[in-house]
C-alpha cells in the first residue's frame, strides 16, 4: 500500500510550473491518505543522489517533466540498484516516453491516472537502456545530430523550442561531418562510417513509429551513414511512413548489447541521452528489460 510518495521535479527543465504541479498532485494525493514529500536539487548529480535515497524511503515516486527528468530518475534507480513505482506527469520540452506509454498530456488527467494506479497498486514494467552508469528511457543519439543538440543551451531550448536546433545545426549540416565507429554486437564486429546513430527503447520516437512492424523487446539501432541535402524529403518520407529501415544508406538492427568506440581515439564523440548531453565514447550500451515499474492503469 502506497502511503508515502516522493515528488521529484526540476524547475529548470521544460517550463517553470513544475512546483505548482507538484503542489496540485500533493493536494489530490492527500485526499487518498497519501503523504507527499517534495524532492529538488540544485544540480543533476545532487538530484540523482536525492532520488536514489528516495527509493529506500518512499513507497512510490512521481516525476514531473520530460524525457530528461525521467532519465535522471532511471539513472538514480540504476545506481541505487532499487526501484519503486513511478508516476509520470509530462511537463518537459520532449515527452517521448510519456507519449509511448499513452499518458495524457493534460496535467489533471495524468494526476488522475497515477492516483488510480496507486489505489489499484497497478504498474507496467518497461525496459530502458543503460549506458555505463547512465540510463536512457527513450533515445540515445551520437554523431552529427548529437553534435547539433549539444550546442543548444537549456535556456535556448526553453525559449525557442525545437526551431533552435535548426538554427544551430545549419552550419554543421553543411560540413556533412561523419565519424568512423567501431561496433560490436551479437557476436559481430565491424567498422562503419556513421553520420548519425540512433538507439531507441521502442520502434517509435514521439508520435512517429519510424520502424515498421518491429515491436521487438530490445534496443532498436539505426545508423545513417551519409547525409545528402537532396535526400532530405526522402528521409522525412521514410521516417514518417515507418519504413526508415528500408532506406538506402541506413543500417537497422535490434540487440541487447552494443559496444561503440571511435576508430580514431583522439576524436571525441559525445552521446545525447534523452535530449541531454551524455558521456563520450567508448561505451557499452545494454538493454534492461522490465526495469522501470510505471504507475499506469493497463488498457482494457
PyMOL commands that set and color helices and strands:
alter all, ss='L'
color gray80, all
select helices_A, chain A and resi 18-30+44-54+67-80+96-101+107-120+144-150+154-160+163-175+229-241+244-246
alter helices_A, ss='H'
color red, helices_A
select strands_A, chain A and resi 4-9+35-39+60-65+85-90+123-131+134-136+139-143+179-185+188-194+196-200+204-205+208-209+219-224+250-255+257-262+270-273+276-280+283-295
alter strands_A, ss='S'
color yellow, strands_A
deselect
rebuild
show_as cartoon
